[in-house]
Amino acid sequence: MNMRYGQNKPTIDPPCVRHCCLDSNDVCLGCHRSLDEILAWHSMNDQQKSALIAILQQRAIASQNR
């Protein structure tokens, strides 16, 4: 979690790794977010972002085991 200058509340950086390529299910091969999750990121609160990051970690593990 990073504190950004000019903001009073903590923010969570997007999980984007700049390897943007969607698979056939519209899930990014880089960050493992769905297209809907990518679009919704900026409207999520920190609790929602943290929950999504936990899900993304599981997706990353699952994709490595394929």
CHARMM-style PDB file with segment names, atoms N, HN, CA, C and O in Angstrom:
ATOM      1  N   MET     1       0.852  -1.164   0.000  1.00  0.00      PROA
ATOM      2  CA  MET     1       0.000   0.000   0.000  1.00  0.00      PROA
ATOM      3  C   MET     1       0.903   1.233   0.000  1.00  0.00      PROA
ATOM      4  O   MET     1       1.834   1.327   0.800  1.00  0.00      PROA
ATOM      5  N   ASN     2       0.631   2.150  -0.876  1.00  0.00      PROA
ATOM      6  HN  ASN     2      -0.125   2.073  -1.526  1.00  0.00      PROA
ATOM      7  CA  ASN     2       1.433   3.366  -0.984  1.00  0.00      PROA
ATOM      8  C   ASN     2       0.611   4.576  -0.609  1.00  0.00      PROA
ATOM      9  O   ASN     2      -0.585   4.640  -0.893  1.00  0.00      PROA
ATOM     10  N   MET     3       1.258   5.539   0.031  1.00  0.00      PROA
ATOM     11  HN  MET     3       2.229   5.487   0.262  1.00  0.00      PROA
ATOM     12  CA  MET     3       0.617   6.833   0.260  1.00  0.00      PROA
ATOM     13  C   MET     3       0.999   7.711  -0.919  1.00  0.00      PROA
ATOM     14  O   MET     3       2.181   7.861  -1.228  1.00  0.00      PROA
ATOM     15  N   ARG     4       0.032   8.276  -1.559  1.00  0.00      PROA
ATOM     16  HN  ARG     4      -0.928   8.154  -1.308  1.00  0.00      PROA
ATOM     17  CA  ARG     4       0.304   9.149  -2.692  1.00  0.00      PROA
ATOM     18  C   ARG     4       0.243  10.586  -2.236  1.00  0.00      PROA
ATOM     19  O   ARG     4      -0.585  10.955  -1.404  1.00  0.00      PROA
ATOM     20  N   TYR     5       1.123  11.388  -2.785  1.00  0.00      PROA
ATOM     21  HN  TYR     5       1.796  11.088  -3.461  1.00  0.00      PROA
ATOM     22  CA  TYR     5       1.151  12.800  -2.437  1.00  0.00      PROA
ATOM     23  C   TYR     5      -0.162  13.454  -2.831  1.00  0.00      PROA
ATOM     24  O   TYR     5      -0.711  13.184  -3.900  1.00  0.00      PROA
ATOM     25  N   GLY     6      -0.661  14.321  -1.950  1.00  0.00      PROA
ATOM     26  HN  GLY     6      -0.216  14.541  -1.082  1.00  0.00      PROA
ATOM     27  CA  GLY     6      -1.887  15.045  -2.245  1.00  0.00      PROA
ATOM     28  C   GLY     6      -3.150  14.300  -1.877  1.00  0.00      PROA
ATOM     29  O   GLY     6      -4.254  14.798  -2.098  1.00  0.00      PROA
ATOM     30  N   GLN     7      -2.998  13.109  -1.316  1.00  0.00      PROA
ATOM     31  HN  GLN     7      -2.101  12.705  -1.137  1.00  0.00      PROA
ATOM     32  CA  GLN     7      -4.166  12.335  -0.913  1.00  0.00      PROA
ATOM     33  C   GLN     7      -4.072  12.053   0.577  1.00  0.00      PROA
ATOM     34  O   GLN     7      -2.985  11.833   1.113  1.00  0.00      PROA
ATOM     35  N   ASN     8      -5.212  12.061   1.233  1.00  0.00      PROA
ATOM     36  HN  ASN     8      -6.095  12.240   0.798  1.00  0.00      PROA
ATOM     37  CA  ASN     8      -5.247  11.807   2.671  1.00  0.00      PROA
ATOM     38  C   ASN     8      -5.471  10.347   3.008  1.00  0.00      PROA
ATOM     39  O   ASN     8      -5.292   9.946   4.158  1.00  0.00      PROA
ATOM     40  N   LYS     9      -5.857   9.551   2.037  1.00  0.00      PROA
ATOM     41  HN  LYS     9      -6.003   9.877   1.102  1.00  0.00      PROA
ATOM     42  CA  LYS     9      -6.156   8.156   2.325  1.00  0.00      PROA
ATOM     43  C   LYS     9      -5.183   7.249   1.582  1.00  0.00      PROA
ATOM     44  O   LYS     9      -4.679   7.615   0.520  1.00  0.00      PROA
ATOM     45  N   PRO    10      -4.918   6.076   2.132  1.00  0.00      PROA
ATOM     46  CA  PRO    10      -4.018   5.151   1.458  1.00  0.00      PROA
ATOM     47  C   PRO    10      -4.658   4.604   0.184  1.00  0.00      PROA
ATOM     48  O   PRO    10      -5.879   4.476   0.096  1.00  0.00      PROA
ATOM     49  N   THR    11      -3.841   4.292  -0.775  1.00  0.00      PROA
ATOM     50  HN  THR    11      -2.849   4.395  -0.704  1.00  0.00      PROA
ATOM     51  CA  THR    11      -4.338   3.685  -2.006  1.00  0.00      PROA
ATOM     52  C   THR    11      -3.554   2.410  -2.272  1.00  0.00      PROA
ATOM     53  O   THR    11      -2.437   2.237  -1.785  1.00  0.00      PROA
ATOM     54  N   ILE    12      -4.139   1.548  -3.031  1.00  0.00      PROA
ATOM     55  HN  ILE    12      -5.046   1.689  -3.427  1.00  0.00      PROA
ATOM     56  CA  ILE    12      -3.488   0.306  -3.428  1.00  0.00      PROA
ATOM     57  C   ILE    12      -3.217   0.407  -4.920  1.00  0.00      PROA
ATOM     58  O   ILE    12      -4.125   0.665  -5.710  1.00  0.00      PROA
ATOM     59  N   ASP    13      -1.973   0.206  -5.296  1.00  0.00      PROA
ATOM     60  HN  ASP    13      -1.235  -0.003  -4.655  1.00  0.00      PROA
ATOM     61  CA  ASP    13      -1.600   0.301  -6.702  1.00  0.00      PROA
ATOM     62  C   ASP    13      -2.245  -0.818  -7.507  1.00  0.00      PROA
ATOM     63  O   ASP    13      -2.448  -1.919  -6.994  1.00  0.00      PROA
ATOM     64  N   PRO    14      -2.566  -0.542  -8.761  1.00  0.00      PROA
ATOM     65  CA  PRO    14      -3.113  -1.593  -9.624  1.00  0.00      PROA
ATOM     66  C   PRO    14      -2.094  -2.716  -9.801  1.00  0.00      PROA
ATOM     67  O   PRO    14      -0.889  -2.464  -9.776  1.00  0.00      PROA
ATOM     68  N   PRO    15      -2.557  -3.938  -9.978  1.00  0.00      PROA
ATOM     69  CA  PRO    15      -1.646  -5.067 -10.127  1.00  0.00      PROA
ATOM     70  C   PRO    15      -1.063  -5.211 -11.538  1.00  0.00      PROA
ATOM     71  O   PRO    15      -0.394  -6.203 -11.831  1.00  0.00      PROA
ATOM     72  N   CYS    16      -1.307  -4.250 -12.395  1.00  0.00      PROA
ATOM     73  HN  CYS    16      -1.851  -3.445 -12.157  1.00  0.00      PROA
ATOM     74  CA  CYS    16      -0.832  -4.303 -13.779  1.00  0.00      PROA
ATOM     75  C   CYS    16       0.687  -4.457 -13.820  1.00  0.00      PROA
ATOM     76  O   CYS    16       1.410  -3.758 -13.110  1.00  0.00      PROA
ATOM     77  N   VAL    17       1.160  -5.377 -14.657  1.00  0.00      PROA
ATOM     78  HN  VAL    17       0.572  -5.945 -15.234  1.00  0.00      PROA
ATOM     79  CA  VAL    17       2.595  -5.592 -14.837  1.00  0.00      PROA
ATOM     80  C   VAL    17       3.036  -5.212 -16.253  1.00  0.00      PROA
ATOM     81  O   VAL    17       4.137  -5.558 -16.683  1.00  0.00      PROA
ATOM     82  N   ARG    18       2.180  -4.507 -16.961  1.00  0.00      PROA
ATOM     83  HN  ARG    18       1.286  -4.226 -16.612  1.00  0.00      PROA
ATOM     84  CA  ARG    18       2.456  -4.027 -18.321  1.00  0.00      PROA
ATOM     85  C   ARG    18       2.724  -5.167 -19.306  1.00  0.00      PROA
ATOM     86  O   ARG    18       3.516  -5.032 -20.239  1.00  0.00      PROA
ATOM     87  N   HSD    19       2.051  -6.279 -19.077  1.00  0.00      PROA
ATOM     88  HN  HSD    19       1.407  -6.389 -18.319  1.00  0.00      PROA
ATOM     89  CA  HSD    19       2.088  -7.413 -20.003  1.00  0.00      PROA
ATOM     90  C   HSD    19       0.641  -7.705 -20.377  1.00  0.00      PROA
ATOM     91  O   HSD    19       0.112  -8.785 -20.114  1.00  0.00      PROA
ATOM     92  N   CYS    20       0.026  -6.716 -20.995  1.00  0.00      PROA
ATOM     93  HN  CYS    20       0.456  -5.839 -21.209  1.00  0.00      PROA
ATOM     94  CA  CYS    20      -1.416  -6.751 -21.242  1.00  0.00      PROA
ATOM     95  C   CYS    20      -1.743  -7.553 -22.493  1.00  0.00      PROA
ATOM     96  O   CYS    20      -1.421  -7.154 -23.612  1.00  0.00      PROA
ATOM     97  N   CYS    21      -2.377  -8.670 -22.282  1.00  0.00      PROA
ATOM     98  HN  CYS    21      -2.639  -8.995 -21.373  1.00  0.00      PROA
ATOM     99  CA  CYS    21      -2.828  -9.517 -23.375  1.00  0.00      PROA
ATOM    100  C   CYS    21      -3.975 -10.356 -22.821  1.00  0.00      PROA
ATOM    101  O   CYS    21      -3.792 -11.120 -21.874  1.00  0.00      PROA
ATOM    102  N   LEU    22      -5.148 -10.212 -23.411  1.00  0.00      PROA
ATOM    103  HN  LEU    22      -5.297  -9.592 -24.181  1.00  0.00      PROA
ATOM    104  CA  LEU    22      -6.315 -10.943 -22.926  1.00  0.00      PROA
ATOM    105  C   LEU    22      -6.393 -12.318 -23.572  1.00  0.00      PROA
ATOM    106  O   LEU    22      -6.143 -12.473 -24.768  1.00  0.00      PROA
ATOM    107  N   ASP    23      -6.741 -13.311 -22.765  1.00  0.00      PROA
ATOM    108  HN  ASP    23      -6.944 -13.185 -21.793  1.00  0.00      PROA
ATOM    109  CA  ASP    23      -6.949 -14.647 -23.302  1.00  0.00      PROA
ATOM    110  C   ASP    23      -8.363 -14.756 -23.864  1.00  0.00      PROA
ATOM    111  O   ASP    23      -9.076 -13.756 -23.946  1.00  0.00      PROA
ATOM    112  N   SER    24      -8.766 -15.941 -24.245  1.00  0.00      PROA
ATOM    113  HN  SER    24      -8.186 -16.753 -24.179  1.00  0.00      PROA
ATOM    114  CA  SER    24     -10.089 -16.133 -24.856  1.00  0.00      PROA
ATOM    115  C   SER    24     -11.234 -15.892 -23.881  1.00  0.00      PROA
ATOM    116  O   SER    24     -12.381 -15.744 -24.305  1.00  0.00      PROA
ATOM    117  N   ASN    25     -10.945 -15.850 -22.581  1.00  0.00      PROA
ATOM    118  HN  ASN    25     -10.013 -15.970 -22.237  1.00  0.00      PROA
ATOM    119  CA  ASN    25     -11.960 -15.562 -21.562  1.00  0.00      PROA
ATOM    120  C   ASN    25     -11.912 -14.113 -21.098  1.00  0.00      PROA
ATOM    121  O   ASN    25     -12.519 -13.771 -20.083  1.00  0.00      PROA
ATOM    122  N   ASP    26     -11.197 -13.254 -21.827  1.00  0.00      PROA
ATOM    123  HN  ASP    26     -10.704 -13.532 -22.651  1.00  0.00      PROA
ATOM    124  CA  ASP    26     -11.019 -11.841 -21.471  1.00  0.00      PROA
ATOM    125  C   ASP    26     -10.350 -11.671 -20.110  1.00  0.00      PROA
ATOM    126  O   ASP    26     -10.719 -10.787 -19.337  1.00  0.00      PROA
ATOM    127  N   VAL    27      -9.371 -12.516 -19.823  1.00  0.00      PROA
ATOM    128  HN  VAL    27      -9.071 -13.234 -20.451  1.00  0.00      PROA
ATOM    129  CA  VAL    27      -8.561 -12.401 -18.610  1.00  0.00      PROA
ATOM    130  C   VAL    27      -7.138 -12.058 -19.044  1.00  0.00      PROA
ATOM    131  O   VAL    27      -6.579 -12.699 -19.933  1.00  0.00      PROA
ATOM    132  N   CYS    28      -6.565 -11.047 -18.409  1.00  0.00      PROA
ATOM    133  HN  CYS    28      -7.020 -10.527 -17.686  1.00  0.00      PROA
ATOM    134  CA  CYS    28      -5.220 -10.593 -18.757  1.00  0.00      PROA
ATOM    135  C   CYS    28      -4.187 -11.646 -18.359  1.00  0.00      PROA
ATOM    136  O   CYS    28      -4.210 -12.161 -17.241  1.00  0.00      PROA
ATOM    137  N   LEU    29      -3.290 -11.954 -19.278  1.00  0.00      PROA
ATOM    138  HN  LEU    29      -3.272 -11.535 -20.186  1.00  0.00      PROA
ATOM    139  CA  LEU    29      -2.241 -12.932 -19.000  1.00  0.00      PROA
ATOM    140  C   LEU    29      -1.162 -12.370 -18.085  1.00  0.00      PROA
ATOM    141  O   LEU    29      -0.386 -13.130 -17.507  1.00  0.00      PROA
ATOM    142  N   GLY    30      -1.103 -11.055 -17.947  1.00  0.00      PROA
ATOM    143  HN  GLY    30      -1.733 -10.437 -18.417  1.00  0.00      PROA
ATOM    144  CA  GLY    30      -0.101 -10.424 -17.087  1.00  0.00      PROA
ATOM    145  C   GLY    30      -0.538 -10.323 -15.642  1.00  0.00      PROA
ATOM    146  O   GLY    30       0.157 -10.800 -14.745  1.00  0.00      PROA
ATOM    147  N   CYS    31      -1.695  -9.700 -15.405  1.00  0.00      PROA
ATOM    148  HN  CYS    31      -2.260  -9.313 -16.134  1.00  0.00      PROA
ATOM    149  CA  CYS    31      -2.136  -9.452 -14.019  1.00  0.00      PROA
ATOM    150  C   CYS    31      -3.255 -10.389 -13.569  1.00  0.00      PROA
ATOM    151  O   CYS    31      -3.615 -10.406 -12.392  1.00  0.00      PROA
ATOM    152  N   HSD    32      -3.798 -11.160 -14.492  1.00  0.00      PROA
ATOM    153  HN  HSD    32      -3.505 -11.146 -15.448  1.00  0.00      PROA
ATOM    154  CA  HSD    32      -4.836 -12.158 -14.208  1.00  0.00      PROA
ATOM    155  C   HSD    32      -6.201 -11.548 -13.874  1.00  0.00      PROA
ATOM    156  O   HSD    32      -7.077 -12.235 -13.347  1.00  0.00      PROA
ATOM    157  N   ARG    33      -6.380 -10.261 -14.182  1.00  0.00      PROA
ATOM    158  HN  ARG    33      -5.669  -9.704 -14.611  1.00  0.00      PROA
ATOM    159  CA  ARG    33      -7.698  -9.644 -13.980  1.00  0.00      PROA
ATOM    160  C   ARG    33      -8.553  -9.841 -15.219  1.00  0.00      PROA
ATOM    161  O   ARG    33      -8.051  -9.878 -16.343  1.00  0.00      PROA
ATOM    162  N   SER    34      -9.860  -9.968 -14.992  1.00  0.00      PROA
ATOM    163  HN  SER    34     -10.268  -9.939 -14.079  1.00  0.00      PROA
ATOM    164  CA  SER    34     -10.787  -9.990 -16.118  1.00  0.00      PROA
ATOM    165  C   SER    34     -10.921  -8.571 -16.655  1.00  0.00      PROA
ATOM    166  O   SER    34     -10.554  -7.608 -15.981  1.00  0.00      PROA
ATOM    167  N   LEU    35     -11.439  -8.447 -17.848  1.00  0.00      PROA
ATOM    168  HN  LEU    35     -11.737  -9.229 -18.395  1.00  0.00      PROA
ATOM    169  CA  LEU    35     -11.637  -7.124 -18.428  1.00  0.00      PROA
ATOM    170  C   LEU    35     -12.539  -6.286 -17.532  1.00  0.00      PROA
ATOM    171  O   LEU    35     -12.283  -5.098 -17.335  1.00  0.00      PROA
ATOM    172  N   ASP    36     -13.583  -6.886 -16.991  1.00  0.00      PROA
ATOM    173  HN  ASP    36     -13.791  -7.851 -17.151  1.00  0.00      PROA
ATOM    174  CA  ASP    36     -14.482  -6.159 -16.077  1.00  0.00      PROA
ATOM    175  C   ASP    36     -13.747  -5.691 -14.824  1.00  0.00      PROA
ATOM    176  O   ASP    36     -13.981  -4.580 -14.349  1.00  0.00      PROA
ATOM    177  N   GLU    37     -12.863  -6.528 -14.287  1.00  0.00      PROA
ATOM    178  HN  GLU    37     -12.673  -7.431 -14.673  1.00  0.00      PROA
ATOM    179  CA  GLU    37     -12.094  -6.146 -13.093  1.00  0.00      PROA
ATOM    180  C   GLU    37     -11.117  -5.015 -13.395  1.00  0.00      PROA
ATOM    181  O   GLU    37     -10.906  -4.128 -12.567  1.00  0.00      PROA
ATOM    182  N   ILE    38     -10.527  -5.051 -14.575  1.00  0.00      PROA
ATOM    183  HN  ILE    38     -10.698  -5.771 -15.248  1.00  0.00      PROA
ATOM    184  CA  ILE    38      -9.618  -3.973 -14.981  1.00  0.00      PROA
ATOM    185  C   ILE    38     -10.376  -2.656 -15.046  1.00  0.00      PROA
ATOM    186  O   ILE    38      -9.914  -1.639 -14.528  1.00  0.00      PROA
ATOM    187  N   LEU    39     -11.535  -2.677 -15.680  1.00  0.00      PROA
ATOM    188  HN  LEU    39     -11.910  -3.503 -16.101  1.00  0.00      PROA
ATOM    189  CA  LEU    39     -12.330  -1.459 -15.836  1.00  0.00      PROA
ATOM    190  C   LEU    39     -12.871  -0.953 -14.506  1.00  0.00      PROA
ATOM    191  O   LEU    39     -13.034   0.254 -14.329  1.00  0.00      PROA
ATOM    192  N   ALA    40     -13.152  -1.853 -13.570  1.00  0.00      PROA
ATOM    193  HN  ALA    40     -13.020  -2.834 -13.714  1.00  0.00      PROA
ATOM    194  CA  ALA    40     -13.750  -1.469 -12.288  1.00  0.00      PROA
ATOM    195  C   ALA    40     -12.723  -1.030 -11.245  1.00  0.00      PROA
ATOM    196  O   ALA    40     -13.102  -0.477 -10.213  1.00  0.00      PROA
ATOM    197  N   TRP    41     -11.439  -1.262 -11.491  1.00  0.00      PROA
ATOM    198  HN  TRP    41     -11.132  -1.712 -12.330  1.00  0.00      PROA
ATOM    199  CA  TRP    41     -10.406  -1.028 -10.478  1.00  0.00      PROA
ATOM    200  C   TRP    41     -10.505   0.349  -9.839  1.00  0.00      PROA
ATOM    201  O   TRP    41     -10.456   0.464  -8.614  1.00  0.00      PROA
ATOM    202  N   HSD    42     -10.642   1.385 -10.638  1.00  0.00      PROA
ATOM    203  HN  HSD    42     -10.681   1.291 -11.633  1.00  0.00      PROA
ATOM    204  CA  HSD    42     -10.610   2.750 -10.098  1.00  0.00      PROA
ATOM    205  C   HSD    42     -11.858   3.112  -9.298  1.00  0.00      PROA
ATOM    206  O   HSD    42     -11.852   4.104  -8.569  1.00  0.00      PROA
ATOM    207  N   SER    43     -12.907   2.341  -9.417  1.00  0.00      PROA
ATOM    208  HN  SER    43     -12.912   1.535 -10.009  1.00  0.00      PROA
ATOM    209  CA  SER    43     -14.104   2.611  -8.617  1.00  0.00      PROA
ATOM    210  C   SER    43     -14.176   1.734  -7.367  1.00  0.00      PROA
ATOM    211  O   SER    43     -15.099   1.879  -6.564  1.00  0.00      PROA
ATOM    212  N   MET    44     -13.217   0.831  -7.195  1.00  0.00      PROA
ATOM    213  HN  MET    44     -12.468   0.713  -7.847  1.00  0.00      PROA
ATOM    214  CA  MET    44     -13.189  -0.044  -6.017  1.00  0.00      PROA
ATOM    215  C   MET    44     -12.580   0.687  -4.824  1.00  0.00      PROA
ATOM    216  O   MET    44     -11.715   1.550  -4.975  1.00  0.00      PROA
ATOM    217  N   ASN    45     -13.056   0.318  -3.631  1.00  0.00      PROA
ATOM    218  HN  ASN    45     -13.759  -0.383  -3.508  1.00  0.00      PROA
ATOM    219  CA  ASN    45     -12.412   0.835  -2.419  1.00  0.00      PROA
ATOM    220  C   ASN    45     -11.239  -0.089  -2.069  1.00  0.00      PROA
ATOM    221  O   ASN    45     -11.058  -1.131  -2.699  1.00  0.00      PROA
ATOM    222  N   ASP    46     -10.455   0.293  -1.074  1.00  0.00      PROA
ATOM    223  HN  ASP    46     -10.602   1.139  -0.563  1.00  0.00      PROA
ATOM    224  CA  ASP    46      -9.260  -0.483  -0.737  1.00  0.00      PROA
ATOM    225  C   ASP    46      -9.582  -1.906  -0.285  1.00  0.00      PROA
ATOM    226  O   ASP    46      -8.813  -2.827  -0.559  1.00  0.00      PROA
ATOM    227  N   GLN    47     -10.688  -2.093   0.392  1.00  0.00      PROA
ATOM    228  HN  GLN    47     -11.313  -1.344   0.615  1.00  0.00      PROA
ATOM    229  CA  GLN    47     -11.075  -3.436   0.835  1.00  0.00      PROA
ATOM    230  C   GLN    47     -11.371  -4.322  -0.379  1.00  0.00      PROA
ATOM    231  O   GLN    47     -10.959  -5.482  -0.421  1.00  0.00      PROA
ATOM    232  N   GLN    48     -12.076  -3.780  -1.353  1.00  0.00      PROA
ATOM    233  HN  GLN    48     -12.411  -2.839  -1.319  1.00  0.00      PROA
ATOM    234  CA  GLN    48     -12.384  -4.536  -2.564  1.00  0.00      PROA
ATOM    235  C   GLN    48     -11.113  -4.841  -3.353  1.00  0.00      PROA
ATOM    236  O   GLN    48     -10.955  -5.940  -3.884  1.00  0.00      PROA
ATOM    237  N   LYS    49     -10.211  -3.866  -3.428  1.00  0.00      PROA
ATOM    238  HN  LYS    49     -10.339  -2.973  -2.997  1.00  0.00      PROA
ATOM    239  CA  LYS    49      -8.952  -4.075  -4.143  1.00  0.00      PROA
ATOM    240  C   LYS    49      -8.120  -5.163  -3.466  1.00  0.00      PROA
ATOM    241  O   LYS    49      -7.549  -6.016  -4.145  1.00  0.00      PROA
ATOM    242  N   SER    50      -8.049  -5.140  -2.152  1.00  0.00      PROA
ATOM    243  HN  SER    50      -8.513  -4.447  -1.601  1.00  0.00      PROA
ATOM    244  CA  SER    50      -7.292  -6.161  -1.417  1.00  0.00      PROA
ATOM    245  C   SER    50      -7.874  -7.545  -1.643  1.00  0.00      PROA
ATOM    246  O   SER    50      -7.137  -8.514  -1.824  1.00  0.00      PROA
ATOM    247  N   ALA    51      -9.190  -7.636  -1.633  1.00  0.00      PROA
ATOM    248  HN  ALA    51      -9.789  -6.849  -1.486  1.00  0.00      PROA
ATOM    249  CA  ALA    51      -9.849  -8.919  -1.873  1.00  0.00      PROA
ATOM    250  C   ALA    51      -9.555  -9.414  -3.286  1.00  0.00      PROA
ATOM    251  O   ALA    51      -9.298 -10.600  -3.493  1.00  0.00      PROA
ATOM    252  N   LEU    52      -9.595  -8.510  -4.249  1.00  0.00      PROA
ATOM    253  HN  LEU    52      -9.804  -7.546  -4.081  1.00  0.00      PROA
ATOM    254  CA  LEU    52      -9.308  -8.898  -5.628  1.00  0.00      PROA
ATOM    255  C   LEU    52      -7.857  -9.341  -5.773  1.00  0.00      PROA
ATOM    256  O   LEU    52      -7.585 -10.313  -6.478  1.00  0.00      PROA
ATOM    257  N   ILE    53      -6.937  -8.667  -5.137  1.00  0.00      PROA
ATOM    258  HN  ILE    53      -7.158  -7.877  -4.564  1.00  0.00      PROA
ATOM    259  CA  ILE    53      -5.527  -9.055  -5.222  1.00  0.00      PROA
ATOM    260  C   ILE    53      -5.327 -10.468  -4.681  1.00  0.00      PROA
ATOM    261  O   ILE    53      -4.533 -11.229  -5.235  1.00  0.00      PROA
ATOM    262  N   ALA    54      -6.027 -10.830  -3.618  1.00  0.00      PROA
ATOM    263  HN  ALA    54      -6.672 -10.212  -3.169  1.00  0.00      PROA
ATOM    264  CA  ALA    54      -5.941 -12.199  -3.090  1.00  0.00      PROA
ATOM    265  C   ALA    54      -6.442 -13.207  -4.127  1.00  0.00      PROA
ATOM    266  O   ALA    54      -5.851 -14.273  -4.296  1.00  0.00      PROA
ATOM    267  N   ILE    55      -7.517 -12.872  -4.809  1.00  0.00      PROA
ATOM    268  HN  ILE    55      -7.997 -12.006  -4.671  1.00  0.00      PROA
ATOM    269  CA  ILE    55      -8.052 -13.739  -5.867  1.00  0.00      PROA
ATOM    270  C   ILE    55      -7.046 -13.850  -7.012  1.00  0.00      PROA
ATOM    271  O   ILE    55      -6.834 -14.933  -7.558  1.00  0.00      PROA
ATOM    272  N   LEU    56      -6.435 -12.731  -7.367  1.00  0.00      PROA
ATOM    273  HN  LEU    56      -6.608 -11.851  -6.924  1.00  0.00      PROA
ATOM    274  CA  LEU    56      -5.470 -12.724  -8.471  1.00  0.00      PROA
ATOM    275  C   LEU    56      -4.257 -13.593  -8.159  1.00  0.00      PROA
ATOM    276  O   LEU    56      -3.711 -14.247  -9.048  1.00  0.00      PROA
ATOM    277  N   GLN    57      -3.841 -13.598  -6.907  1.00  0.00      PROA
ATOM    278  HN  GLN    57      -4.284 -13.067  -6.185  1.00  0.00      PROA
ATOM    279  CA  GLN    57      -2.713 -14.451  -6.515  1.00  0.00      PROA
ATOM    280  C   GLN    57      -3.058 -15.919  -6.725  1.00  0.00      PROA
ATOM    281  O   GLN    57      -2.216 -16.701  -7.165  1.00  0.00      PROA
ATOM    282  N   GLN    58      -4.296 -16.293  -6.409  1.00  0.00      PROA
ATOM    283  HN  GLN    58      -4.980 -15.657  -6.051  1.00  0.00      PROA
ATOM    284  CA  GLN    58      -4.727 -17.674  -6.624  1.00  0.00      PROA
ATOM    285  C   GLN    58      -4.805 -17.996  -8.114  1.00  0.00      PROA
ATOM    286  O   GLN    58      -4.435 -19.093  -8.533  1.00  0.00      PROA
ATOM    287  N   ARG    59      -5.282 -17.047  -8.912  1.00  0.00      PROA
ATOM    288  HN  ARG    59      -5.582 -16.156  -8.572  1.00  0.00      PROA
ATOM    289  CA  ARG    59      -5.335 -17.254 -10.366  1.00  0.00      PROA
ATOM    290  C   ARG    59      -3.936 -17.430 -10.938  1.00  0.00      PROA
ATOM    291  O   ARG    59      -3.724 -18.261 -11.821  1.00  0.00      PROA
ATOM    292  N   ALA    60      -2.989 -16.659 -10.442  1.00  0.00      PROA
ATOM    293  HN  ALA    60      -3.161 -15.985  -9.724  1.00  0.00      PROA
ATOM    294  CA  ALA    60      -1.613 -16.759 -10.934  1.00  0.00      PROA
ATOM    295  C   ALA    60      -1.042 -18.141 -10.633  1.00  0.00      PROA
ATOM    296  O   ALA    60      -0.385 -18.744 -11.482  1.00  0.00      PROA
ATOM    297  N   ILE    61      -1.292 -18.638  -9.432  1.00  0.00      PROA
ATOM    298  HN  ILE    61      -1.826 -18.148  -8.743  1.00  0.00      PROA
ATOM    299  CA  ILE    61      -0.822 -19.971  -9.052  1.00  0.00      PROA
ATOM    300  C   ILE    61      -1.470 -21.027  -9.937  1.00  0.00      PROA
ATOM    301  O   ILE    61      -0.799 -21.937 -10.423  1.00  0.00      PROA
ATOM    302  N   ALA    62      -2.776 -20.901 -10.143  1.00  0.00      PROA
ATOM    303  HN  ALA    62      -3.321 -20.162  -9.749  1.00  0.00      PROA
ATOM    304  CA  ALA    62      -3.497 -21.864 -10.974  1.00  0.00      PROA
ATOM    305  C   ALA    62      -2.980 -21.851 -12.412  1.00  0.00      PROA
ATOM    306  O   ALA    62      -2.874 -22.904 -13.041  1.00  0.00      PROA
ATOM    307  N   SER    63      -2.661 -20.679 -12.928  1.00  0.00      PROA
ATOM    308  HN  SER    63      -2.747 -19.824 -12.416  1.00  0.00      PROA
ATOM    309  CA  SER    63      -2.185 -20.599 -14.314  1.00  0.00      PROA
ATOM    310  C   SER    63      -0.783 -21.195 -14.460  1.00  0.00      PROA
ATOM    311  O   SER    63      -0.438 -21.693 -15.531  1.00  0.00      PROA
ATOM    312  N   GLN    64       0.021 -21.151 -13.408  1.00  0.00      PROA
ATOM    313  HN  GLN    64      -0.260 -20.747 -12.538  1.00  0.00      PROA
ATOM    314  CA  GLN    64       1.361 -21.744 -13.450  1.00  0.00      PROA
ATOM    315  C   GLN    64       1.298 -23.266 -13.409  1.00  0.00      PROA
ATOM    316  O   GLN    64       2.199 -23.947 -13.899  1.00  0.00      PROA
ATOM    317  N   ASN    65       0.230 -23.791 -12.823  1.00  0.00      PROA
ATOM    318  HN  ASN    65      -0.502 -23.238 -12.425  1.00  0.00      PROA
ATOM    319  CA  ASN    65       0.085 -25.243 -12.690  1.00  0.00      PROA
ATOM    320  C   ASN    65      -0.533 -25.892 -13.918  1.00  0.00      PROA
ATOM    321  O   ASN    65      -0.763 -27.101 -13.929  1.00  0.00      PROA
ATOM    322  N   ARG    66      -0.804 -25.108 -14.948  1.00  0.00      PROA
ATOM    323  HN  ARG    66      -0.618 -24.126 -14.939  1.00  0.00      PROA
ATOM    324  CA  ARG    66      -1.399 -25.682 -16.174  1.00  0.00      PROA
ATOM    325  C   ARG    66      -0.342 -26.197 -17.094  1.00  0.00      PROA
ATOM    326  OT1 ARG    66      -0.655 -26.711 -18.167  1.00  0.00      PROA
TER     327      ARG     66
END
